[in-house]
Amino acid sequence: MSFIIFRNVNKFTLCGFLCALCFIIACGDGLIEQNAVDPSTVIAGSLTDFRDGRTYKTVTIGTQTWMAQNLNYETANSYCYSDNVGKCTQYGRLYTWAAAMDGAGTWSSNGKGCGYNKTCSPTYPVRGVCPTGWHLPTQTEWRTLFTAVGGSSTAGTKLKSTSGWNSSGNSVSGTDNYSFSALPAGGGYGNGDYDGEGDYAYFWSSDEGGSGHAYDVELCYGNDYADQDLSYKFYGIPVRCVKD
């Protein structure tokens, strides 16, 4: 598997181009659909973040238990799409990578010192901004999820929510077979500009790609593929936590 990496600040608009290429990349996926976890075995649950009392849906898919909603815990360097509080209720908050990793070391020391324009050596798993007993997923953990739902070539469709996505001639609607319910929350550029609502779902990982970038996961409205890419660490991107 190879990934196309864009480092320009126009990431959220470039994802349309990425989606157009994803089908070509997916042809070399090599993951077997028949090995997917049976959706009937998925276990729904919930967790309460005792820091603010919010409760989130969870879902167990194979060997992993994931949050089935985006994190909405308010911390420094996190914000709502378009600076609209209602968007936080709808999509959860957007976090810089430093905030997602808890670079300040507020909740644990595993991601302390991680942030933009620096490299770090986190101790895994990285709790980051996640509730107690949960952590920010690595790229490997994301790939484990893709494999569990039948491979990255169709993971986008199976993990996307069935509503909220914009429609167009090449739109691929989500089937949400595994109740992961990925929402098209878009993201922020870190300068007050936002883009991608209704079109793209992004999620941070705990793996960095150099002093300026970290890895994320991307689901696009126009394709059923799940992609992994690099983003600037100062971008605002949603967080999904996985259970320890």
N, C-alpha and C positions, 0 to 999 in steps of 0.2 A: 504494500500500500504506500502510495506517495501522496503528499499534500501540496497544494499550491498555496504559497504564502505571499500575501500583500502587506506591505508595511506603510502604506500611505494613510493619511488622516481621513481619507474618504472611504473608510472601511465599510460603513453600513450601506453606502450606495454601490460599492464594488461587489457586494455580496450577490447582487442580481447576476453579475457576470460569472461569479463562482457557481451559482446554481445551474447556469447554462452548461457549465463544464462538468458538473458532478456526475451526470449520467455516464459520461465517457470514463471517468475514474472508477465508477461503480462496477463497470464491466470486469475490472480486475480484482474485485473484492475477494472472491474465492471462499466466502463464508457460506455455509450450507443452510438454506432456509429450513430444512427438515429438522435441524438440531435446535430450533427455537424452543424456548420455554412455552408450555401450553398456557394460554391466557386464562384458562379456567382454574389454574393453580395459583394465580396471583392473590396475595393476601392484602386487603385494605386495612389500614390502621390510622393512628393519629399520634401526635406528639405535642406536648405543651412546652413552650419556651418560657421557663420560669423567670427569665429576666424581665419580660414585659407582659407575660400572661397570655400571649397569642398561642392559638392552637392551629396546627397544620395537619392536613391529610398526609398519610404516608402510604407507600406501596412496596410490597416485597415481591421482587421479580427474580426467580432463581435463588442465588445465594446472597443477593444484595437487598437491602431495604433503603429506599430513597424517599426524600420529601416529594410529595406529589403537588406541591405548590412552591412558588418562589419565596425565598426568605424576605421578611418585611421588618427586620430588626433595625431600628434607627441607630446609627453610629456615625462618627466623624467620617467625612468623605463618602457619604452615601446620600442619595437624593431620589426624588420622584421624576419620572419621565415628564418632560415639559414643565418641570417645577410645579406640577399639579398633584396635590395630595390625593386626589381621587385615583390617580394612576397607580400610586403605591398600594391602595386598597385592591385595585384590579390586578396589578402585575407583580407586586412586591417592589422592593427598592433596587436601585442600580448602585453598584459598588465599584470603586476603583480597586485594582488588584491589591494594593496595600491594605485597604479596608477589608477586603475579602479574606486576606491572609492574616488579619490582625497584626499588622506590622508593628503596632505600638506595644504589643505584648499584654494587652488588657486581660484576655481570657486564658492564654497559655503562652509559653515561650517558644513553641514549635515553629511559628512563622515570624517571630520577632525580628525586626530589621529589614523585612522584605518590602520592596517598594520600587518606585520609578527611578531610573537613572542609577541603579545599583544592582549588584548581584547578591544573592544570599544562599545560605545552605540550610534550608528548613529541615526539621526532624519530622518524618512521616509516621503516622498520619498528622496532618495539620488541621487542628480544630478550626483555626481562623475565626470568622465571625459566627460560626455555627453554634447551635445550642449544645449543652453538655451531652456527651455520648454520641455526638455526630461530628463529621469533619468535611472539609472541602475536598472533593474528589480529585484524584490524580487522572492523568490522561489514560492510564492503564485501566482504572476503574470505569471510566466512561466507555472504553472499548469493550470491557466485560459486559456492560449493559447492552451495547449494540449487538454483541454476539448472542446474548440471551434472547433478544427479540427477533433474531433471524439474520443478523448481519447489517453492516452500516449502509449497504445499498438500499435498504428499505426501512431502516430504523427511523428516519425522519417522519415518514407517514405514520408509523405505528406509535410514535411517541408524541406526536402533535395532538393538541386538543381538537375536538370536532367542530369548534366554533371559534370566532374571533379573528380568523385569517381572511385577508383580503382575497377577493375573487378576480380572476383574469382568465384569458384564453388558455394559459398554460399552468393554471393553478392546480396544485395537488393537495387536496384536503386531507386533514389528519383523520385517522380512524381511531386513535387512542385505544388500541387493543389492550394495552397493559395499564391503563388508568394513570399514566405518567403525566398527562395533561399539560404538555409544553405549550405555553402561551406566546404569541408574537409580541413580546414586550419592547422590541427594538433596543436601542442603547443610546448612550450619551457620549459626546466627544470630549467632555471635560472642560469645555469653554462656554457652556450655556446652550449649545446646539444639540438637537436630538434628531434621530432618524430611525426608520425601520419599523415603527409601530404598525402592526397588522401584517407585516411581511416576513419578519425574521425573529427567531428565538435564539438567544445567546446565553451561555453559561460559562462561568469561569472554571478553570481547573487550578490545582495548586502547583503546577509545573511552570517554571519560567523558561523563557527562550532568549535570555540575554538581559542586559541591564535595562533595556527599554520595553521589552515585550514579555508577555506570558501567553500560555496556551488557553484556548477556549473551545467550546463546542458550538456549532452553528446549524440551525435548521432553517431552511428557506421555503417560502410559500410555493415556489415554482418547481420544486423537486422533492422526491421522496427520500433523498439521500441525507445522511447525517455526516457533517464534515468536522474536521479538527483543524484549527488555524491559529495564527498568532495575532494578538491585538496589542496595541499600546497599553501599558499598565495604567495610564491615566484615564482610559476610557471607562465609562460607567456601564457595567454589565451585570445582569441578574446572577443570583447564587442559588443553586440547589445543593443541599447537603446529603451525604450518605452516612448510614449508621456505622459506628465503629465495629 
